């Protein structure tokens, strides 16, 4: 049962960040902006605080949380970094890349946040406000997207409040998120780097940097190694039909590059970065309009298009 709370809307200034950090240290829940989406933060070392995330979101217990850190030094205390993991962190951090690595002996992130796994997902966000908040809190911050589990991820403070008002303690309002889709997740648990989730760093950029391809997740593992890997995820209330060439009766269109007439267009110019930034806001807007079925135009499966298509495929999956 959710206990009602008064959700504060804090400004992204020194006073707001200090108050948000204090709430986190005291075991509260604070939504805050990263460059990807708003995260629902709790002290990752505090099992009761982490349980509050699961409760507020209605999130399955077996889906682990990403621990957000303010520095590479802090990350090394939580996870064991191979030379390959170190190389990726040096190149893409701070930024929208999560690295899943073996748990370090010095780790402080609690078992509940890791869903009992001997590995940990770590990210250093690029948004200054996020890193400042984590540093002020003085501990890793567990932070999945600040929405009800399975709902569309939030790109603004208003999106957070639409899902979580009276369920969390505060939201730190830093405006709209720039990237608009979650972080890319790469597992580095053996000699083979594996792409677990496409996201804000394109697969091609990582592969070019490493000089090698990324494998996929290993089949047959019933417990996700990282967030966002359930088949039905990021789901609006409306049903979703993908790769639509035209609208059928009763459908509302979600367009890309002007393929539909009169539909909401993620990017009229065909810019995948613009489309990614608009994706979750567009799904929420269409949901709020009362749309019963959303038809999505084809989107190129390259660069950030892979992340967009991944989110849309989960939105379209059969609901549990």
C-alpha positions in Angstrom: 0.0 0.0 0.0 1.3 3.4 -1.0 1.5 6.0 1.8 0.5 9.4 0.5 3.3 12.0 0.6 3.3 15.7 -0.2 5.5 16.0 -3.3 7.7 19.1 -3.3 8.6 20.8 -6.6 12.1 22.1 -6.1 14.0 24.5 -8.3 17.3 23.4 -9.8 19.3 26.0 -7.8 21.7 25.6 -4.9 18.9 25.7 -2.3 16.8 23.2 -4.2 19.7 20.8 -4.7 20.7 21.0 -1.1 17.2 20.2 0.0 17.0 17.3 -2.5 20.3 15.9 -1.2 19.1 16.1 2.4 15.9 14.2 1.5 18.0 11.5 -0.2 20.3 11.1 2.8 17.3 10.8 5.1 15.9 7.9 3.0 13.4 9.8 0.9 12.6 9.7 -2.8 13.6 12.5 -5.2 13.1 12.6 -9.0 15.8 14.5 -10.8 16.8 15.3 -14.4 19.6 13.6 -16.2 20.5 14.2 -19.9 18.4 11.1 -20.7 15.1 11.1 -18.7 14.1 12.0 -15.2 15.3 9.4 -12.6 13.6 8.5 -9.4 16.4 8.6 -6.9 17.0 7.0 -3.6 20.1 6.2 -1.5 21.4 3.1 -3.2 23.0 1.9 0.1 19.7 2.0 2.0 17.5 -1.0 1.4 14.4 0.8 2.9 14.9 3.7 0.6 15.3 1.4 -2.4 12.2 -0.4 -1.4 10.4 2.9 -1.7 11.4 3.1 -5.4 9.9 -0.3 -6.1 6.7 0.6 -4.1 6.3 4.0 -5.8 6.8 2.6 -9.3 5.1 -0.8 -8.8 8.3 -2.2 -10.2 9.0 -6.0 -10.4 11.6 -6.9 -7.7 13.7 -8.9 -10.1 14.4 -5.9 -12.3 17.7 -4.3 -11.0 18.4 -0.6 -10.7 21.2 1.5 -12.1 23.4 3.1 -9.5 24.3 6.7 -10.5 27.7 8.1 -9.4 29.3 11.5 -9.5 32.8 10.3 -10.4 34.8 7.4 -11.8 36.5 7.0 -8.5 33.1 6.5 -6.8 32.2 4.0 -9.5 35.4 2.0 -8.9 34.4 1.5 -5.3 31.2 -0.1 -6.4 32.2 -2.2 -9.4 35.3 -4.0 -10.7 36.4 -2.4 -13.9 38.2 -4.5 -16.4 40.6 -2.7 -18.9 37.7 -2.7 -21.4 35.3 -1.3 -18.9 37.8 1.4 -17.9 38.3 2.3 -21.5 34.6 2.8 -22.1 34.2 4.8 -19.0 37.1 7.1 -19.9 35.6 7.7 -23.3 31.8 7.9 -22.7 31.5 9.2 -19.1 29.9 11.4 -18.1 27.2 10.5 -20.5 24.2 8.2 -21.4 26.1 4.9 -21.1 25.5 2.3 -18.3 28.2 -0.3 -17.6 27.3 -3.6 -16.0 30.4 -4.9 -14.2 31.2 -7.4 -11.4 30.4 -6.1 -7.9 33.5 -4.8 -6.1 34.4 -6.0 -2.6 34.2 -2.4 -1.5 30.6 -1.9 -2.9 28.1 -0.2 -0.7 25.1 -0.5 -3.1 22.6 -2.8 -1.3 21.4 -6.2 -2.5 17.8 -5.0 -3.2 19.0 -2.4 -5.6 21.0 -5.1 -7.5 18.1 -7.6 -7.4 20.5 -10.0 -5.7 22.9 -10.1 -8.6 26.7 -10.3 -8.2 27.0 -7.5 -10.8 26.1 -3.9 -10.8 24.9 -1.3 -13.4 26.8 2.0 -13.0 26.4 5.3 -14.8 27.9 8.8 -14.4 25.3 11.2 -15.9 26.4 14.1 -18.1 23.8 16.5 -16.6 25.6 18.8 -14.1 22.6 19.0 -11.9 22.5 15.2 -11.6 26.2 14.9 -10.7 26.0 17.8 -8.3 23.0 16.2 -6.5 24.8 12.8 -6.3 28.0 14.5 -4.9 25.9 16.4 -2.4 24.2 13.3 -1.2 27.5 11.7 -0.7 26.6 8.2 -1.9 25.5 6.3 -5.1 21.9 7.0 -6.1 19.7 4.3 -7.4 17.5 5.8 -10.1 15.3 4.1 -12.6 13.1 6.3 -14.7 10.7 8.4 -12.6 7.4 6.9 -13.8 5.0 4.1 -12.9 6.6 0.8 -14.0 5.8 0.0 -17.6 4.5 3.5 -18.3 6.2 6.0 -20.7 9.4 7.5 -19.3 9.4 11.1 -18.2 11.2 13.9 -20.0 9.9 16.8 -17.8 9.0 17.4 -14.2 5.3 17.6 -15.3 5.6 14.0 -16.6 7.0 12.9 -13.3 4.2 14.5 -11.3 1.6 13.0 -13.7 2.7 9.6 -12.6 4.2 10.0 -9.1 2.7 13.0 -7.3 1.9 12.1 -3.7 4.0 8.9 -4.1 7.5 10.6 -3.8 9.0 13.3 -1.7 10.2 15.8 -4.3 11.0 16.5 -7.9 14.0 18.7 -8.8 12.8 20.6 -11.8 15.6 21.1 -14.3 13.5 21.5 -17.4 13.3 19.1 -20.3 15.9 16.3 -20.8 18.1 16.7 -23.9 18.5 13.1 -25.0 15.0 11.8 -24.3 15.8 8.1 -24.3 17.5 6.1 -21.5 21.1 5.2 -21.4 22.7 2.5 -23.5 23.6 -0.5 -21.3 26.7 -2.6 -22.0 27.6 -5.6 -19.9 31.3 -6.3 -19.3 31.2 -9.5 -17.2 33.6 -11.5 -19.3 35.8 -11.0 -22.4 32.7 -10.3 -24.6 31.1 -6.9 -24.3 27.3 -7.3 -24.7 24.7 -4.7 -25.6 21.8 -5.2 -23.2 19.9 -2.2 -24.2 20.3 0.4 -27.0 20.0 4.0 -25.8 21.6 7.4 -25.8 25.0 6.3 -27.1 24.7 4.6 -30.5 25.9 1.0 -30.9 28.0 2.1 -33.9 29.9 4.7 -31.9 30.8 2.1 -29.2 31.8 -0.5 -31.8 34.0 2.0 -33.8 35.7 3.1 -30.6 36.4 -0.5 -29.4 37.2 -1.7 -32.9 34.9 -4.7 -32.3 31.3 -5.6 -32.4 29.0 -5.8 -29.5 27.3 -9.2 -28.8 23.7 -9.4 -27.7 22.4 -10.5 -24.3 22.9 -14.2 -23.6 19.7 -16.2 -24.2 18.0 -18.3 -21.5 18.5 -16.0 -18.5 15.1 -15.4 -16.9 16.4 -12.7 -14.6 17.3 -9.4 -16.4 20.9 -8.2 -15.8 19.8 -4.6 -16.4 16.7 -2.3 -16.4 14.4 -2.1 -19.3 14.7 -5.7 -20.5 11.1 -6.9 -19.8 9.2 -7.6 -23.0 6.4 -5.2 -22.3 7.8 -1.9 -21.2 7.5 1.8 -21.8 3.8 1.2 -22.5 1.1 3.9 -23.1 -2.5 3.1 -22.4 -3.2 2.8 -26.1 -2.2 -0.2 -28.1 0.7 0.4 -30.5 1.1 -0.8 -34.1 4.6 -0.5 -35.6 5.9 0.1 -39.1 2.6 1.4 -40.3 2.6 2.7 -43.9 -0.9 4.3 -43.5 -3.5 4.9 -40.9 -6.3 2.5 -40.4 -9.8 3.6 -39.2 -9.7 4.5 -35.4 -5.9 4.9 -35.3 -3.9 8.0 -34.3 -0.6 8.4 -36.1 2.9 8.8 -34.7 5.0 10.0 -37.6 8.6 10.3 -38.6 9.9 12.4 -41.5 6.4 13.3 -42.9 5.2 9.8 -43.8 1.6 10.4 -42.6 -0.6 13.4 -43.3 -1.7 15.3 -40.2 -0.1 13.1 -37.6 2.2 14.0 -34.7 5.7 13.9 -36.2 8.7 13.0 -34.0 10.9 14.8 -36.5 9.6 16.3 -39.7 13.2 16.6 -41.0 14.0 13.0 -40.2 16.5 13.8 -37.4 16.9 10.8 -35.1 18.2 12.9 -32.3 15.2 15.1 -32.4 12.9 12.1 -32.6 14.5 10.5 -29.6 14.1 13.6 -27.6 10.4 13.8 -28.5 9.5 10.2 -28.2 8.2 9.9 -24.6 6.5 13.3 -24.7 4.8 12.3 -27.9 3.5 9.0 -26.5 2.2 10.8 -23.4 0.5 13.5 -25.5 -1.2 10.8 -27.7 -2.2 8.9 -24.6 -3.7 12.0 -23.0 -5.6 12.7 -26.2 -7.7 9.5 -25.7 -6.1 7.6 -28.6 -7.1 4.0 -28.5 -4.5 2.7 -31.0 -1.3 4.4 -32.1 0.1 3.6 -35.5 3.9 4.3 -35.7 5.6 5.1 -39.0 8.8 3.2 -39.9 11.9 4.6 -38.3 15.4 3.8 -39.5 17.1 1.2 -37.3 20.5 3.0 -37.1 22.1 5.3 -34.6 19.6 6.4 -32.1 16.9 4.8 -34.3 17.8 1.5 -32.7 17.0 2.8 -29.2 13.8 4.4 -30.5 12.7 1.2 -32.1 13.6 -0.8 -29.0 11.3 1.4 -26.9 8.5 1.2 -29.4 8.8 -2.5 -29.7 8.4 -2.8 -25.9 5.5 -0.4 -26.0 3.8 -2.6 -28.6 4.5 -5.9 -26.9 1.6 -7.9 -25.3 0.8 -6.7 -21.8 1.2 -9.0 -18.9 
